[in-house]
Amino acid sequence: MKKIAISLGILAVAFVQAQSIKTSIDLVNVKDDKIAVTMEFPKMKSNDVKFHFPKTVPGTYSVDDYGRFIEGIKFLDNKGKEIAFTKVNDNTYSLKNAKALSKITYLVNDSFDEENGTDKHKAVFSPSGTDIEQGKVYLINTHGFVGYIDNMQDVPYQLIIQKPTDFYGTTALVDQDKSEATDTFTLANYAKLTDSPLMYSKPDYITFNAGGMDLVLGVYSPTGKYKAADFKENLEKMVVAQKKFLGDMNTNKKYAIMLYLAGTEGPQIKGFGALEHHESTSVVLHEMMPKEAIDEAIVDVVSHEFFHTVNPLKTHSEEIHYFDYADPKMSQHLWMYEGGTEYFANLFQIQEGLITKEQFLQRIGDKIKNSKNYDDTMPFTVMSKNILQDQYKDQYRNVYEKGTLLTMCLDIELRKLSNGEMGYRDMIRKLSQRFGENKPFKDDKLIDELVTITGYPQVKDFYNKYIAGSQPTPYAEYLAQVGVEIKKQETPPMFWFIKDPAQTGYDEKNNAFAFDDHSALSSFSKSIGFKITDQVLALDGKTINIQNAQEFISYAQSIKEGQNVTVTVLRKNGDKMDKIDLKGKAVLDKITMETLQFEANPTPAEQKLQDQWLTGKK
């Protein structure tokens, strides 16, 4: 019996491989910064098929058109003869004689190299992008390398990575061969493939167990400034706190973190952050950051991605479960998927003692301030459902500001209704128990489900007013219930280019001040035709560099109302930057500063609710 069982096992493996899509990615023979990919297919059942690369992928909310990075594509029969095809668009190819198809070959360009050339297409967010640097690093977000055929998304993929023998691949996947020259992985379907990023570089990784979960952290640091071991203590502390906060909501036994640190040489990328997956996350930060700043980013950014293992990766609507990579249908519940996850990423830190009460309140105050840069009357469900459309996509980043605040207010509402017995985390736990990774809910029925699992119809009232409705959320009212007050203070009139000077950034390459796309222009900037995408090079001939930035700011603060002012800016003009002067009379704006603080003498009811909110205890 034992021998027969082994033989059947071998036959079963051989059968799976015969029915799988064998995909080879060659990291050895790299030419002109391009990687060769070969896909071999089982026998086609239809002549008329379409082959796609993703238009967008889960976890991103932008049109990225990964097919635009593909070139030299060939569709071949089993004798190597090319099969005719029609290119429908950047991502899609149509075949009329697909039964003869045996193999597809093509070359992949990376997305990192085009992040600054965005005149034709918005740059791919770096953590969901691809990087090809021969002899240094290969960031393989698989959706940027591998395509699929309609009606074959559930066919298994056998992924073979040909790699330099001295390179190590950081991934949550398990290598199935012993060769130093190749890594082989089997994935159940295309969704599992795109859920499995890899990063190859010279070995710099650590593995350890935290909170009962095995972790691997791989680091690429171009100058060698940082090593994976530098971040172990902070990461371990964070994971233990997260696992405790989530309890039985998280069942992960392993997790991989690919930390890509961008240097001053090589690709000039700017999309810092992370992208979530079921068992891993790809993270992009700048190598110039101090270690303390990277540690802080790991806690804030990586914890956010890890909390996605609960929502939406394992609790989600049909739009996410049956994701259409070629023509995506978006869910209306970004308030929960991203806002709720960002709320968790902050709430767990106060509840598990990683930050103080005052630091937590400061973060909430910052999100209230930042949310005012967006349309506060736009229904979140409408924005979310239509996030890929031009009129809504600029509102996306508000999911991390107002989305967080919405879930905070819902948390307080639930705690007040239940006398502290139920909060937002309890509601999500109940939702995850009712549904799960393989049982999606209907997008338009979520609120009814939340009423059912909480037992409070008031949840629907909240949803209809502030999430699906156009009423601005009364943050002051909700915060007052937990003994927090909003203090307002007006600053003296001041001169600057945007209303909130704190949202000013610095472009080292151009030695210029740059601004967040969602910053509100000052009255002066509006009067001279300044654009938020302009970069400030000089003010009245006084130039900027990192050493004299404070002198520049001091001069700006000395400008009087009505004074003649000349601002020299860099303005984007197609694929180049024009240097122009903008002139006008100075206008000084007053700024109303809002800060949150705990009330000195809260009522017993407010203090009780505050304690339950900040500790998670009933």
N, C-alpha and C positions, 0 to 999 in steps of 0.2 A: 504493500500500500504506500509506503513512504516513497519508494522509487517512482511509482505511478504519479503520485502527487507532485513530485518535483518535475517530472516530465510535462505534466499538464500545466504547471506553472510556467515553464519555459515556453510552451506553446501559447499560453495566454499572453505572455509578454510579447512574443513574436507577432501575435495577431494584433495587439494594440499598436505596435510599431508600424505594422503594415497598413493600418487604418488611420495613422496619424499624419500630420503635416510636418515633415522634417524640415526644420529651419536652421540654417547654418549662418553664423555671423563671424566673419574673419577679421580678427584683431591683429593678425600677424602681417599680412600682405596689404598694408595700408598705403594708398597712393594718392597724392594731392589732397590729403586731409579727407579722404572718402573711404568708407568701409563697404566691402562687398557682402551682399546678402543673397543666399540661395534658398528658395522654398521648393520642396518636392511634395507633390500631392498624390493622394490615392485616386483611383479611377473616378472621373466625374460622371454624374448621373444625368447631366443636362448639357446641351450645347451652348445655350444662351445664359451666360453668367456675368456678374460684375465683380471685379476685384477692387477693394477699397483700402485706403489708408484713412485713419481717423480724422474727422473734421474737428472734433474736440474729444476729451476723455473725462471720465468721472473724476470729480474733485477739482476740476477747472471749470471756469464759467466764461470762457471766451472762445471765439473761433480762431483756431490755430492752423488748420490746414496742414497737417504733417506731410501730406503728399508733395508739397512744394519743395521739400528737401530731397526728393528722389530724382535720380537721373539714370539714363541708359537702361530703362526697363525693357526686358525681353520675355516673351511668353514662348516656351519651347515644348515640342512634342518629345516622345521618348527616343527619337533619333537625333535630337538636337536641332531640328528644323524650326524656324520661327513661325509662330502662329499670328495671323493678322489680328489687330485690335484697334479699338477707337478710344481715344482719351476723352472722356466726358467732361472732366474738370480736373483741378489740381490733385484731387484725391481718388478719383474713380476711373476705372478702365473697363470697357465693355468688350466681351468676346462672343463670337457667334459660332465658333467651332471648338468649344471648350472640352468636348469629350476626348479630344486629342491632347489636351494639356497634361504635361508631366512635370514641368518645372518653370519657375519664374526666377529671373536674376535681375539685380539692379544694384546701384550704388547709392549710399546714404551720405548726404552732407549734414554737418551738425548745425544746430540752431544757435549755439552760443556765439558763433562768429558773425551772426547777422543782427545781434541785439541792438547795435547802434545805427543800423541802416533800416529804419522803420518807415521810410517814406511811402512804401507800397503796402506794407502789412505790419500790423502791430506785433512787437516782439513776443515770442513765446516766453511765458513765465519760467525763469531759469530752472527751478526745481522740477518742472515738468518737461524740460528741454533735453538736449543731447550735446555731449562734448566729445570731440575726437582730437586728441593731442598725442600723436605718435610718440611712443617711448615714455610717456608721462602718465596719462590718465584717459580712461574711456568711461563716460557717464552714459549708461544705457537705460534710458527710459524706454522700455520695449515697444510702446506704442509709436515711437518715432522711428523704429527700425523694421517692424513687422506689420504686414497687412493681412487681410482676410477676404474670403469669398462669401458672398451672400449664401445663406442657408448652410454654411459650413462652420459657423462660429462655435458650435458645440463639439466639433471634432477635436480630439486631443492634438496638442502640439508637442513635438520633440525638439527641444531647443539645444543646439550644439554651439558652444562658443570656442572657436580656435583662438588661443591666447599665447602671448609670450610666456615661456616656462617660468620666468621669474616674477610674473604678475599674480596677484591674488584678487579674487572676485568677492567683494562684499555683497551678500544677498541673503535673503531668508530661505532661498531654495536649497535643496539638497543635491549635491553633485553625485551622479550615478556611475561615474567611471573613475578609474584610478590614474589616468594619464595626467602628466604634468602639462601636456600640450592642449588638452581639451577639457571643458566642463560640459556635462550633459544633464539636461533636466527634462522631466516629463510634466506637462501641465494639462489639466483636464479639458480646457477650452480656451478660446481667445480672451475671454474676460479674465481668466486666471493668469494668462500670459501678460496682459497689460497691467495686471495687479502686482507684477513681480520685477521691480527695477534691479539693476546690478551696477556696481562700480568697480572697474578694474584699474589697479595701479600697483606700484611696488608695495609689498606687504607693510601695512601699518594698521593693525587692528587689535582689539582686545575682545575677549569673550568672558562673560561672567553671568552669574545667576542673581537676580534681584526680585524679591517678592514672589518667588516660585516660578519666575519666567527667565528663560535663557536669552541673553542679549549678545549681539555682536555689534560693535561700533568700528567702522572702517573710516579712516581719515585720509584725505588727500590734502596735503599742505605743500604748495609748490616750492617754497624755500626751505621746508623742513622746520619752520618755526614752531609748529605744534606737532605733538604725537597723540595717538589715541589715548594713551594712558593718562595724559594730562586732564582728561575730562571724566575719568571713571568715577571718582568720588562724588562729584556733583550729579552725574547721570544716575548713579545708583541710588542716591538719596531721593532724587525726583521720582524714579520708577517705583520705589517702595511706597512713597506717599500716594502716587496715582493708583496703584493697585489697592491700597487700603481705602481710598476714597471711592473707587468703583465697586469694590466688593465682588459679588457674584455677577456683576454686569460684564466683567471682562474675563474671558476664558483663554486668552493667549498664553501659549506655552513657550513661544519664541518670538523674537522681534529683532529686526536688523535696522541699523541706522547708518546711512551713507552720508558722511559729512564732507562736503566739497568746499574747501576754502579757496576763494578766488584771490589771485595775486595781482600785483600791479602790472606784471608782464602777462602775455597771453591774452585770451579773450577778455574784453572789457564788458563784463556782464553787470547787470544792475537789478535783476529780479531776485532779491534776497528773500529767503523764507523756506518753506517746505511743502511737500505734497504727500498726502496720506495714502496708505495702502493697508490691506488687512494685516500683514505681518511685517511691514517695513515702512520706512519713510526716507525720502531723498531730501537732503538739506543743503542749501547753498548760503554761505555767509562769507564775509570778507576776511582775508587773512590778516589784514592790518588791525582788526579789532583786538583790544586787550583781552587777555584770557577771561577776566571777570565779565566782560561784555558778552563773550561767547557763551560762558556758563549761564548767564542770564537769558540769552537767546535760546539756549537749549531748553531751559525750563519753560519759557513762554511758548516757543515755536514747536519744539518736539512734543511737548505735552499736549498741545492743541491737536497735533496730528495723531498722537496715540489715542486721545479721547474719541477720535473719529472711528476707532474700532467698534465703538458702540453705536454711533450715529453719524453718518448714514450707512456705514459699511455693513452693519448687521441689523439695523432697523431702518427701513426705508420704504419708499413708495414704488409703484410699478415702473415709473419713469426711470428710476435708477436701477432697479432689478433687471429690467429688460432694456438696457441702455442701447440706443441706436447710435453707433459711432459715426455713421455717414450722414444722418439727418436727425440729430438729437432732439428729444422732447424734454424740456426742463420741468422740474418740480416747482411748485409754488411755496415750498417750505424751507427756503434758505434761512429764514429766521431761526429755525430749529437746527438744521444741519450745520450751519456755520456760526450763527449767533449763539445757539445753545452750547456748541462745542467751545467757543471762545469764552463763554461764561464759566464753563467747567474749568478751563485752563487757568482762570484767575481764582475761582472759588476754592478749588482744591488747595491752592497755596495758602490761603488764610485759614482754612479749616484744618490743614495738616501742619500749620506752624512754620511755613517756609517764608512768609512775609508777615508784617505787622498789620494791625487794624488800620492804622493811618496810611500805610502803603496801599492797601486794598482800596481804601476810600479815594486815594489820589488817582488810582487807575480808573475808577468809576467816573470821577470828575473829568478826567481827560477824555473819556469816551463820550460824555455828554457834550463837551466842548467840540470834539471832532465831528459829532453827528450833525452839528449845526451847519456844516459845510455842504450838506446834502438836502434834498427835498423832503422835509419832515411830513408832508401831507400825502406823499406817494404811497399807496397801499403796498405793503411789503410783498404780499402774495402776487400782485400784478407785476411788480418789478422782478420778482424771482422767476415767475413763469416765462417772462419775456427777456431774460437777462442777456441773451445773445443778440438782441436787436439794438440798433444804434441808439435809440432814444432812451434805453434803460441801462446800457452797459456801464455808463459812467457813474451810476449809482451803486455799483456792485460793492465797492469797499465799505459801504455803510453797513453791510451785514456784520462786520466786525465791531462796529460802533453801536448803532441803534439796535442791531440784532442782539447784541449782548445785553443791552439795557432792557429790551423787551422781555427776554427770558429772566432777567433779574426781577423785574416788576411782577412777572407771572409767578416767580418763586415766592416773593413776598405775599402776593395775593393768596396763593395756595396755603401758605403757612398761617395766614390770618384766618382763612376759612376753616382750617382744620385744627385751630388752636395749637399749631406747631407740630402736629402729627405727620404732615405731608408737605414736601417741598418739590421743587422742579426735578431734583435728582430722583426722588421717589416716583414721580410721574413717568420719567423716562425708563426707570427700571420696570415698571408695570407694562409700559408699552413694549419693551424688549421681550418681556415674558409672553405677551399676547401675540407678538409677531416674531420675526427673527430673520436670519440671513437668507433663508429659503422661503419665507412667507411674507411677501410685501403687502403693504396696505394700499388702498385706493387713495390717490392724492386728494380728491375732493371730499373724502370721508374722514380725514385725520381728526378734525376738530370734534366730530361726533364720537370717535374712538376715545379721545382724551376726556370727554365728558363721562363716557362709560367707565373708564378705568379709575377716574378720580372720584366720581360720584357728585361732582359739583357743576351744575349748569352755568354757574357764574364764569367758568372758564371760557365758555362759548361767547359770553358777553364781552369779556376782555379781548378775545380773538377778533370778534366782529368790529370792535371799536378801534383797536390800536394796531392789529396785524393785518387784517383784511380790509380795515376801514381807513379813513383819511384823518382821523383825529390824532393830533400830536399826543404822545404819551406824557402824562403828568408826573414827571420824575419826582418833583418836589413833594407831591402828595404821597407817593409810595415810600420815598425815603423817610418822610416824617413819621411814618408808621413804625419804622425801626430806629427811631431816635437819631436821625441824621438831618441836619439843616443845610440849606444852600445860602452861603454868604456872598453878597454882591459888593464889589468895590470898583469904582471908576478911576482909571489911571489919568494922569495929566495928559494933555494933548501931545501927540508924538508923530514924527515923520518916519514912514517906512513904506515898503512896496506892497505889502500885504497886511491885512488887518491883524493877523496873529503872527508877530515876529518869530515866535517859537517854531513855526513851521518852515523856517528858512533852512535850506541845506547849502552845501558847498561842493562845487565841481572842481576836483583837484586838477583835472586835465586842462580845463579852461581858466582856472583861477577866477572863478565867478560864483556869485550867489545864485542858487537855483531854488525852485519852489515846488511844493507839492501841487499836483494837478488840481486838487480840490480846495486849495486855499482860496480864500476870498480876497480879491484885490482891494487895496486901500483907495480912498477917494482920489488921492493924487494920481495913482497909477491909472485909474479909469480916465482921468482928465487928460492924460498925455497919450492915451492909446497903447499903454503897456499891456502885453499879453502874458498870461500865467506861465506860458512855456518859454518866455524870454529869460535869458540869464544876464544878471547885472555884472558888467565888467568894471564900471567906474561911476563915480558920482562927483560931478563938477571937476572931472579930471583926476580925481583921486582913485587910483587902482586898488585892487584887492589881492592879497595873497594870505596864505594861512598864518603868516607871522604878524601881519598888521591888521588882521580882521577887527580886533578890538578898537584900534585907532579909527578905522573906517566907520564902525558903528557909533563911536563917540562923535565923529563929525556929523553923521546923519542926525544924531540927537540934538545937535546944536542948531540945526536949520530952523528958521523962524517962519511963521505963517506969512504967505505971500512972497517969500524970497524966490528969486529966479533960480531954477535948478535945471541942470543937464544930466541926464542919465544915459550912459553908454551901455548898450545891451548887445548880446548875441541873439539873433533871431533866426530860427530855422527857415530855410528857403529851399525846399526840395531835399536834395542830398547834401546841401552845404549850409553853412552858417554865415549870415551877413552881420557885419558890425555896423550898428546905426546909433545915432543920437536922438533921444527924445527930450523935448524941452517943455517947460511949463512953470507955473507958479506953485510953490509948495502949499499943500493942504495938510493940516495936522488933524489926526483922528484921535478921539477918545476911545478907550477900550474898556468895556465892562468885564471885569474879571470875576468869575464865579468859582468859589471853592467850597468843598464839602467838609463838614466837621460834625463830630458827634456832639449832640446836645449835652450841656453840662448837667441838666436835671431832667432826664427823660422820665415819663410816667412809668409805673411798674409794668404796665402792659407793653409799652414801647421797649423797655429794657429786656423783657422776657423774649419778645419777638426778635430783637437784635441779637441776643445771645444764641437763639436757635438758628438764626440766619448765618451767623459767622462761625458757629461751631458745627452745625449740622446735627446737633443733638436735639432730641425731642424733650 
